[in-house]
Amino acid sequence: MRLALCNEVLRERDFAAQCAFAAAVGYDGLEVAPFTLADDPLALPAPRVAEVRRAAADAGVAITGLHWLLVKPDGLSVTSPDAAVRARTSDAIRRIVDLCAALGGRYLVHGSPAQRRTPPGVDRATARAWLAEALAVAARAAQDAGVIYLLEPLPRDETDQVNTLDEAVALVREVGAPALATMLDAKSAALSEAAAAADLIDRWLPTGLIRHVQLNDRNRRGPGQGEDRIAPIVAALVRGGYAGDIAIEPFEYVPDGPACAARAAGYVRGLLEALAPFRT
């Protein structure tokens, strides 16, 4: 398992400095939000892409994958009633998939709740069908690029589309593409699921449908900075022989971004070390 930091935590630093800090405090990689690289990440020139990839390599960390995919450029939505907007968004997804591959990432996390909500005046089932169409496009692009595209369940206060792993799995199976799967975000699971996150991992990890994990607390802080128990989640991953990446994704940085990132790295590394004797 590699430990990655979602890089927006350090967004005030240039990318090379983000990489150096992440390596210094114990991360194996960065999970990159494309909007932190440019206001229009779709327009990143090849030399800049190479520079970003080289900065990570020079620091000894990987770019594990991408998340927050549709924040920039503005105006993207997979559920817009405007067919032209949906087409532009599908094209953006293809290009973001290619960016992930060019950066050396191996997965993309499709969260972006604002860009998948059911718009006013649109039937929820219709919006879900549009989301499925976009995921099919993403899955084809991901397969061509040799990466995996992951649909992220999110809480109901963020979006009305795909709030639980059951809903995500149903949509992934409906699309039926080998490069499409789902993932578990600890905050979202704590807020949306009836079962504990560890039980969800025990249930879904053997199916191959959970391919990634993000750790945080339901209070939106880092793992270990709230009341949610993270040790059972990590134990379930170890028990299931998980070999993917664990990303740290806080949204509120206490006391600040760098300190929150460093604390989370030490906390999760400690859990992994304690559980090392139980790894298969």
Short mmCIF file of the C-alpha atoms (twelve columns), coordinates in Angstrom:
data_MODEL
# 
_entry.id   MODEL 
# 
loop_
_atom_site.group_PDB 
_atom_site.id 
_atom_site.type_symbol 
_atom_site.label_atom_id 
_atom_site.label_alt_id 
_atom_site.label_comp_id 
_atom_site.label_asym_id 
_atom_site.label_seq_id 
_atom_site.Cartn_x 
_atom_site.Cartn_y 
_atom_site.Cartn_z 
_atom_site.pdbx_PDB_model_num 
ATOM 1   C CA . MET A 1   0.000   0.000   0.000   1 
ATOM 2   C CA . ARG A 2   1.223   3.463   -0.905  1 
ATOM 3   C CA . LEU A 3   0.293   6.460   1.237   1 
ATOM 4   C CA . ALA A 4   -0.651  9.541   -0.786  1 
ATOM 5   C CA . LEU A 5   -1.546  13.099  0.131   1 
ATOM 6   C CA . CYS A 6   -4.263  14.959  -1.759  1 
ATOM 7   C CA . ASN A 7   -2.177  17.862  -2.966  1 
ATOM 8   C CA . GLU A 8   -4.703  20.666  -2.507  1 
ATOM 9   C CA . VAL A 9   -3.763  20.494  1.183   1 
ATOM 10  C CA . LEU A 10  -0.506  22.176  0.135   1 
ATOM 11  C CA . ARG A 11  -1.911  24.232  -2.741  1 
ATOM 12  C CA . GLU A 12  -0.248  27.454  -1.562  1 
ATOM 13  C CA . ARG A 13  3.170   25.956  -2.417  1 
ATOM 14  C CA . ASP A 14  4.467   25.360  -5.910  1 
ATOM 15  C CA . PHE A 15  4.266   21.762  -7.054  1 
ATOM 16  C CA . ALA A 16  7.941   20.949  -6.553  1 
ATOM 17  C CA . ALA A 17  7.707   22.193  -2.960  1 
ATOM 18  C CA . GLN A 18  4.562   20.107  -2.417  1 
ATOM 19  C CA . CYS A 19  6.431   17.014  -3.565  1 
ATOM 20  C CA . ALA A 20  9.445   17.739  -1.374  1 
ATOM 21  C CA . PHE A 21  7.296   18.314  1.712   1 
ATOM 22  C CA . ALA A 22  5.196   15.195  1.116   1 
ATOM 23  C CA . ALA A 23  8.311   13.071  0.795   1 
ATOM 24  C CA . ALA A 24  9.862   14.611  3.913   1 
ATOM 25  C CA . VAL A 25  6.888   13.783  6.150   1 
ATOM 26  C CA . GLY A 26  6.406   10.212  4.939   1 
ATOM 27  C CA . TYR A 27  4.169   10.106  1.886   1 
ATOM 28  C CA . ASP A 28  4.826   7.863   -1.086  1 
ATOM 29  C CA . GLY A 29  2.947   10.083  -3.495  1 
ATOM 30  C CA . LEU A 30  0.537   12.884  -4.240  1 
ATOM 31  C CA . GLU A 31  -3.043  12.492  -5.437  1 
ATOM 32  C CA . VAL A 32  -3.406  15.560  -7.615  1 
ATOM 33  C CA . ALA A 33  -6.402  17.834  -8.069  1 
ATOM 34  C CA . PRO A 34  -5.981  19.134  -11.648 1 
ATOM 35  C CA . PHE A 35  -7.285  22.603  -10.730 1 
ATOM 36  C CA . THR A 36  -4.190  23.093  -8.547  1 
ATOM 37  C CA . LEU A 37  -1.978  22.849  -11.639 1 
ATOM 38  C CA . ALA A 38  -3.745  25.482  -13.760 1 
ATOM 39  C CA . ASP A 39  -7.000  27.388  -14.092 1 
ATOM 40  C CA . ASP A 40  -7.565  25.265  -17.190 1 
ATOM 41  C CA . PRO A 41  -5.791  21.946  -16.621 1 
ATOM 42  C CA . LEU A 42  -7.056  20.738  -19.997 1 
ATOM 43  C CA . ALA A 43  -4.760  23.273  -21.652 1 
ATOM 44  C CA . LEU A 44  -1.562  22.235  -19.875 1 
ATOM 45  C CA . PRO A 45  1.205   22.148  -22.496 1 
ATOM 46  C CA . ALA A 46  3.335   19.038  -22.779 1 
ATOM 47  C CA . PRO A 47  6.443   20.730  -21.302 1 
ATOM 48  C CA . ARG A 48  4.481   21.686  -18.158 1 
ATOM 49  C CA . VAL A 49  3.137   18.145  -17.816 1 
ATOM 50  C CA . ALA A 50  6.691   16.832  -18.084 1 
ATOM 51  C CA . GLU A 51  7.851   19.394  -15.501 1 
ATOM 52  C CA . VAL A 52  5.197   18.281  -13.015 1 
ATOM 53  C CA . ARG A 53  6.054   14.625  -13.497 1 
ATOM 54  C CA . ARG A 54  9.775   15.375  -13.152 1 
ATOM 55  C CA . ALA A 55  9.214   17.344  -9.922  1 
ATOM 56  C CA . ALA A 56  7.578   14.309  -8.343  1 
ATOM 57  C CA . ALA A 57  10.320  11.979  -9.548  1 
ATOM 58  C CA . ASP A 58  13.050  14.305  -8.290  1 
ATOM 59  C CA . ALA A 59  11.446  14.316  -4.830  1 
ATOM 60  C CA . GLY A 60  11.091  10.536  -4.836  1 
ATOM 61  C CA . VAL A 61  7.300   10.481  -4.781  1 
ATOM 62  C CA . ALA A 62  4.731   9.192   -7.262  1 
ATOM 63  C CA . ILE A 63  1.753   10.960  -8.757  1 
ATOM 64  C CA . THR A 64  -0.651  8.253   -7.713  1 
ATOM 65  C CA . GLY A 65  -3.768  9.560   -9.456  1 
ATOM 66  C CA . LEU A 66  -6.155  12.483  -9.908  1 
ATOM 67  C CA . HIS A 67  -9.286  13.666  -8.082  1 
ATOM 68  C CA . TRP A 68  -11.620 16.723  -8.079  1 
ATOM 69  C CA . LEU A 69  -11.679 16.198  -11.833 1 
ATOM 70  C CA . LEU A 70  -14.317 18.630  -13.082 1 
ATOM 71  C CA . VAL A 71  -13.751 21.754  -10.971 1 
ATOM 72  C CA . LYS A 72  -11.895 23.557  -13.768 1 
ATOM 73  C CA . PRO A 73  -12.489 24.807  -16.348 1 
ATOM 74  C CA . ASP A 74  -15.781 26.326  -15.229 1 
ATOM 75  C CA . GLY A 75  -19.106 25.203  -16.613 1 
ATOM 76  C CA . LEU A 76  -18.653 21.426  -16.733 1 
ATOM 77  C CA . SER A 77  -21.483 19.055  -15.796 1 
ATOM 78  C CA . VAL A 78  -22.334 15.466  -16.653 1 
ATOM 79  C CA . THR A 79  -25.988 16.114  -15.772 1 
ATOM 80  C CA . SER A 80  -26.631 19.402  -17.537 1 
ATOM 81  C CA . PRO A 81  -29.870 19.530  -19.546 1 
ATOM 82  C CA . ASP A 82  -27.789 21.191  -22.277 1 
ATOM 83  C CA . ALA A 83  -26.444 18.447  -24.530 1 
ATOM 84  C CA . ALA A 84  -23.567 20.696  -25.629 1 
ATOM 85  C CA . VAL A 85  -22.412 21.077  -22.028 1 
ATOM 86  C CA . ARG A 86  -22.553 17.321  -21.509 1 
ATOM 87  C CA . ALA A 87  -20.559 16.768  -24.696 1 
ATOM 88  C CA . ARG A 88  -17.961 19.327  -23.598 1 
ATOM 89  C CA . THR A 89  -17.745 17.613  -20.216 1 
ATOM 90  C CA . SER A 90  -17.254 14.181  -21.782 1 
ATOM 91  C CA . ASP A 91  -14.455 15.636  -23.891 1 
ATOM 92  C CA . ALA A 92  -12.932 17.152  -20.740 1 
ATOM 93  C CA . ILE A 93  -13.065 13.753  -19.045 1 
ATOM 94  C CA . ARG A 94  -11.212 12.138  -21.943 1 
ATOM 95  C CA . ARG A 95  -8.506  14.780  -21.728 1 
ATOM 96  C CA . ILE A 96  -8.211  14.500  -17.949 1 
ATOM 97  C CA . VAL A 97  -7.809  10.733  -18.318 1 
ATOM 98  C CA . ASP A 98  -4.992  11.360  -20.784 1 
ATOM 99  C CA . LEU A 99  -3.452  13.862  -18.348 1 
ATOM 100 C CA . CYS A 100 -3.508  11.249  -15.596 1 
ATOM 101 C CA . ALA A 101 -1.680  8.768   -17.787 1 
ATOM 102 C CA . ALA A 102 0.838   11.401  -18.894 1 
ATOM 103 C CA . LEU A 103 1.599   12.230  -15.263 1 
ATOM 104 C CA . GLY A 104 2.127   8.562   -14.402 1 
ATOM 105 C CA . GLY A 105 -1.042  8.206   -12.328 1 
ATOM 106 C CA . ARG A 106 -2.948  4.956   -12.229 1 
ATOM 107 C CA . TYR A 107 -6.480  6.045   -11.194 1 
ATOM 108 C CA . LEU A 108 -8.954  8.929   -11.363 1 
ATOM 109 C CA . VAL A 109 -11.544 9.590   -8.652  1 
ATOM 110 C CA . HIS A 110 -14.806 10.999  -9.995  1 
ATOM 111 C CA . GLY A 111 -16.213 13.000  -7.111  1 
ATOM 112 C CA . SER A 112 -17.044 16.521  -8.348  1 
ATOM 113 C CA . PRO A 113 -20.474 16.664  -6.643  1 
ATOM 114 C CA . ALA A 114 -21.574 20.009  -8.060  1 
ATOM 115 C CA . GLN A 115 -20.969 18.744  -11.578 1 
ATOM 116 C CA . ARG A 116 -23.195 15.679  -11.160 1 
ATOM 117 C CA . ARG A 117 -26.183 16.964  -9.168  1 
ATOM 118 C CA . THR A 118 -29.640 16.682  -10.687 1 
ATOM 119 C CA . PRO A 119 -30.418 20.169  -12.067 1 
ATOM 120 C CA . PRO A 120 -33.730 21.892  -11.313 1 
ATOM 121 C CA . GLY A 121 -36.441 20.743  -13.664 1 
ATOM 122 C CA . VAL A 122 -34.664 17.498  -14.594 1 
ATOM 123 C CA . ASP A 123 -35.927 14.095  -13.514 1 
ATOM 124 C CA . ARG A 124 -33.438 12.336  -11.239 1 
ATOM 125 C CA . ALA A 125 -33.544 9.152   -13.326 1 
ATOM 126 C CA . THR A 126 -32.762 11.157  -16.449 1 
ATOM 127 C CA . ALA A 127 -29.772 12.772  -14.746 1 
ATOM 128 C CA . ARG A 128 -28.579 9.340   -13.621 1 
ATOM 129 C CA . ALA A 129 -28.760 8.114   -17.212 1 
ATOM 130 C CA . TRP A 130 -26.631 11.064  -18.323 1 
ATOM 131 C CA . LEU A 131 -24.134 10.267  -15.571 1 
ATOM 132 C CA . ALA A 132 -23.996 6.674   -16.805 1 
ATOM 133 C CA . GLU A 133 -23.290 7.897   -20.342 1 
ATOM 134 C CA . ALA A 134 -20.398 10.029  -19.089 1 
ATOM 135 C CA . LEU A 135 -19.001 7.125   -17.083 1 
ATOM 136 C CA . ALA A 136 -19.081 4.918   -20.164 1 
ATOM 137 C CA . VAL A 137 -17.039 7.536   -22.026 1 
ATOM 138 C CA . ALA A 138 -14.636 7.770   -19.096 1 
ATOM 139 C CA . ALA A 139 -14.261 4.005   -18.867 1 
ATOM 140 C CA . ARG A 140 -13.396 3.673   -22.548 1 
ATOM 141 C CA . ALA A 141 -10.830 6.444   -22.275 1 
ATOM 142 C CA . ALA A 142 -9.380  4.908   -19.109 1 
ATOM 143 C CA . GLN A 143 -9.038  1.496   -20.712 1 
ATOM 144 C CA . ASP A 144 -7.253  3.025   -23.702 1 
ATOM 145 C CA . ALA A 145 -4.920  4.942   -21.375 1 
ATOM 146 C CA . GLY A 146 -4.204  2.024   -19.055 1 
ATOM 147 C CA . VAL A 147 -5.705  3.624   -15.935 1 
ATOM 148 C CA . ILE A 148 -8.795  2.998   -13.804 1 
ATOM 149 C CA . TYR A 149 -11.747 5.384   -13.448 1 
ATOM 150 C CA . LEU A 150 -13.439 5.387   -10.032 1 
ATOM 151 C CA . LEU A 151 -16.933 6.595   -9.190  1 
ATOM 152 C CA . GLU A 152 -16.932 8.061   -5.671  1 
ATOM 153 C CA . PRO A 153 -20.057 7.824   -3.484  1 
ATOM 154 C CA . LEU A 154 -20.644 11.180  -1.778  1 
ATOM 155 C CA . PRO A 155 -22.988 12.386  0.989   1 
ATOM 156 C CA . ARG A 156 -26.470 13.652  0.262   1 
ATOM 157 C CA . ASP A 157 -25.592 17.179  1.367   1 
ATOM 158 C CA . GLU A 158 -23.143 17.332  -1.555  1 
ATOM 159 C CA . THR A 159 -25.085 15.597  -4.335  1 
ATOM 160 C CA . ASP A 160 -28.223 13.549  -4.899  1 
ATOM 161 C CA . GLN A 161 -26.480 11.246  -7.386  1 
ATOM 162 C CA . VAL A 162 -24.695 8.151   -5.997  1 
ATOM 163 C CA . ASN A 163 -24.534 8.438   -2.224  1 
ATOM 164 C CA . THR A 164 -23.700 4.864   -1.217  1 
ATOM 165 C CA . LEU A 165 -21.460 2.045   -2.343  1 
ATOM 166 C CA . ASP A 166 -24.526 0.001   -3.284  1 
ATOM 167 C CA . GLU A 167 -25.599 2.774   -5.665  1 
ATOM 168 C CA . ALA A 168 -22.071 3.132   -7.043  1 
ATOM 169 C CA . VAL A 169 -21.722 -0.607  -7.592  1 
ATOM 170 C CA . ALA A 170 -25.093 -0.737  -9.346  1 
ATOM 171 C CA . LEU A 171 -24.022 2.005   -11.753 1 
ATOM 172 C CA . VAL A 172 -20.582 0.483   -12.335 1 
ATOM 173 C CA . ARG A 173 -22.186 -2.868  -13.128 1 
ATOM 174 C CA . GLU A 174 -24.742 -1.208  -15.399 1 
ATOM 175 C CA . VAL A 175 -21.984 0.428   -17.449 1 
ATOM 176 C CA . GLY A 176 -20.117 -2.875  -17.408 1 
ATOM 177 C CA . ALA A 177 -16.630 -1.675  -18.353 1 
ATOM 178 C CA . PRO A 178 -13.412 -3.244  -17.029 1 
ATOM 179 C CA . ALA A 179 -11.738 0.121   -16.408 1 
ATOM 180 C CA . LEU A 180 -14.615 1.433   -14.259 1 
ATOM 181 C CA . ALA A 181 -14.861 0.709   -10.527 1 
ATOM 182 C CA . THR A 182 -15.656 2.481   -7.275  1 
ATOM 183 C CA . MET A 183 -13.836 3.465   -4.095  1 
ATOM 184 C CA . LEU A 184 -14.394 4.267   -0.436  1 
ATOM 185 C CA . ASP A 185 -14.038 7.676   1.152   1 
ATOM 186 C CA . ALA A 186 -14.150 7.393   4.946   1 
ATOM 187 C CA . LYS A 187 -15.980 10.701  5.513   1 
ATOM 188 C CA . SER A 188 -18.619 9.931   2.935   1 
ATOM 189 C CA . ALA A 189 -19.111 6.421   4.261   1 
ATOM 190 C CA . ALA A 190 -19.531 7.705   7.805   1 
ATOM 191 C CA . LEU A 191 -22.187 10.172  6.659   1 
ATOM 192 C CA . SER A 192 -24.082 8.045   4.126   1 
ATOM 193 C CA . GLU A 193 -23.742 4.342   4.830   1 
ATOM 194 C CA . ALA A 194 -25.729 2.183   7.237   1 
ATOM 195 C CA . ALA A 195 -22.775 -0.189  7.665   1 
ATOM 196 C CA . ALA A 196 -19.372 0.644   9.090   1 
ATOM 197 C CA . ALA A 197 -16.604 1.404   6.610   1 
ATOM 198 C CA . ALA A 198 -14.632 -1.667  7.703   1 
ATOM 199 C CA . ASP A 199 -17.642 -3.897  7.037   1 
ATOM 200 C CA . LEU A 200 -18.065 -2.328  3.601   1 
ATOM 201 C CA . ILE A 201 -14.443 -3.116  2.808   1 
ATOM 202 C CA . ASP A 202 -14.890 -6.706  3.962   1 
ATOM 203 C CA . ARG A 203 -17.929 -6.983  1.698   1 
ATOM 204 C CA . TRP A 204 -16.745 -5.235  -1.449  1 
ATOM 205 C CA . LEU A 205 -12.955 -5.526  -1.559  1 
ATOM 206 C CA . PRO A 206 -13.000 -9.216  -2.591  1 
ATOM 207 C CA . THR A 207 -15.198 -8.335  -5.584  1 
ATOM 208 C CA . GLY A 208 -12.543 -6.060  -7.062  1 
ATOM 209 C CA . LEU A 209 -15.032 -3.204  -7.217  1 
ATOM 210 C CA . ILE A 210 -13.325 -1.114  -4.512  1 
ATOM 211 C CA . ARG A 211 -10.024 -0.035  -6.021  1 
ATOM 212 C CA . HIS A 212 -9.052  2.968   -3.891  1 
ATOM 213 C CA . VAL A 213 -9.492  4.463   -0.409  1 
ATOM 214 C CA . GLN A 214 -9.440  8.006   0.945   1 
ATOM 215 C CA . LEU A 215 -9.111  8.593   4.679   1 
ATOM 216 C CA . ASN A 216 -10.614 11.520  6.569   1 
ATOM 217 C CA . ASP A 217 -13.089 12.123  9.394   1 
ATOM 218 C CA . ARG A 218 -16.771 12.999  9.092   1 
ATOM 219 C CA . ASN A 219 -15.857 16.359  10.660  1 
ATOM 220 C CA . ARG A 220 -13.899 17.053  7.427   1 
ATOM 221 C CA . ARG A 221 -10.540 16.998  9.164   1 
ATOM 222 C CA . GLY A 222 -7.746  14.501  8.728   1 
ATOM 223 C CA . PRO A 223 -7.887  10.888  9.918   1 
ATOM 224 C CA . GLY A 224 -7.442  10.753  13.675  1 
ATOM 225 C CA . GLN A 225 -8.670  14.324  14.160  1 
ATOM 226 C CA . GLY A 226 -12.214 13.378  15.041  1 
ATOM 227 C CA . GLU A 227 -14.298 10.612  16.560  1 
ATOM 228 C CA . ASP A 228 -14.340 8.231   13.586  1 
ATOM 229 C CA . ARG A 229 -12.275 5.109   14.163  1 
ATOM 230 C CA . ILE A 230 -9.721  4.680   11.389  1 
ATOM 231 C CA . ALA A 231 -7.877  1.637   12.747  1 
ATOM 232 C CA . PRO A 232 -10.694 -0.795  11.796  1 
ATOM 233 C CA . ILE A 233 -10.669 0.569   8.247   1 
ATOM 234 C CA . VAL A 234 -6.929  0.031   7.885   1 
ATOM 235 C CA . ALA A 235 -7.243  -3.385  9.520   1 
ATOM 236 C CA . ALA A 236 -9.911  -4.379  6.992   1 
ATOM 237 C CA . LEU A 237 -7.644  -3.298  4.133   1 
ATOM 238 C CA . VAL A 238 -4.790  -5.359  5.552   1 
ATOM 239 C CA . ARG A 239 -7.096  -8.310  6.160   1 
ATOM 240 C CA . GLY A 240 -8.344  -8.140  2.580   1 
ATOM 241 C CA . GLY A 241 -4.870  -7.963  1.072   1 
ATOM 242 C CA . TYR A 242 -5.458  -4.498  -0.353  1 
ATOM 243 C CA . ALA A 243 -2.563  -3.444  -2.596  1 
ATOM 244 C CA . GLY A 244 -3.844  -0.070  -3.799  1 
ATOM 245 C CA . ASP A 245 -3.220  3.443   -2.556  1 
ATOM 246 C CA . ILE A 246 -4.498  5.129   0.584   1 
ATOM 247 C CA . ALA A 247 -5.000  8.853   0.094   1 
ATOM 248 C CA . ILE A 248 -5.301  11.422  2.879   1 
ATOM 249 C CA . GLU A 249 -8.021  13.939  2.010   1 
ATOM 250 C CA . PRO A 250 -8.929  16.445  4.716   1 
ATOM 251 C CA . PHE A 251 -11.070 19.448  3.878   1 
ATOM 252 C CA . GLU A 252 -10.485 21.491  7.035   1 
ATOM 253 C CA . TYR A 253 -6.803  21.891  7.851   1 
ATOM 254 C CA . VAL A 254 -6.162  22.040  11.581  1 
ATOM 255 C CA . PRO A 255 -3.969  23.759  12.601  1 
ATOM 256 C CA . ASP A 256 -2.915  24.328  8.983   1 
ATOM 257 C CA . GLY A 257 -2.338  22.341  5.779   1 
ATOM 258 C CA . PRO A 258 1.266   21.234  6.328   1 
ATOM 259 C CA . ALA A 259 0.716   20.320  9.986   1 
ATOM 260 C CA . CYS A 260 -2.470  18.431  9.175   1 
ATOM 261 C CA . ALA A 261 -0.683  16.525  6.398   1 
ATOM 262 C CA . ALA A 262 2.280   15.634  8.608   1 
ATOM 263 C CA . ARG A 263 0.041   14.512  11.473  1 
ATOM 264 C CA . ALA A 264 -2.030  12.287  9.190   1 
ATOM 265 C CA . ALA A 265 1.052   10.657  7.690   1 
ATOM 266 C CA . GLY A 266 2.407   9.738   11.114  1 
ATOM 267 C CA . TYR A 267 -0.978  8.540   12.321  1 
ATOM 268 C CA . VAL A 268 -1.664  6.227   9.373   1 
ATOM 269 C CA . ARG A 269 1.944   5.011   9.217   1 
ATOM 270 C CA . GLY A 270 1.606   4.052   12.875  1 
ATOM 271 C CA . LEU A 271 -1.531  2.045   12.160  1 
ATOM 272 C CA . LEU A 272 0.132   0.269   9.243   1 
ATOM 273 C CA . GLU A 273 3.174   -0.571  11.356  1 
ATOM 274 C CA . ALA A 274 1.007   -1.942  14.164  1 
ATOM 275 C CA . LEU A 275 -0.876  -4.111  11.686  1 
ATOM 276 C CA . ALA A 276 2.191   -5.267  9.748   1 
ATOM 277 C CA . PRO A 277 2.342   -8.710  11.453  1 
ATOM 278 C CA . PHE A 278 -1.153  -9.442  10.139  1 
ATOM 279 C CA . ARG A 279 -0.445  -8.773  6.473   1 
ATOM 280 C CA . THR A 280 -0.676  -11.736 4.169   1 
# 
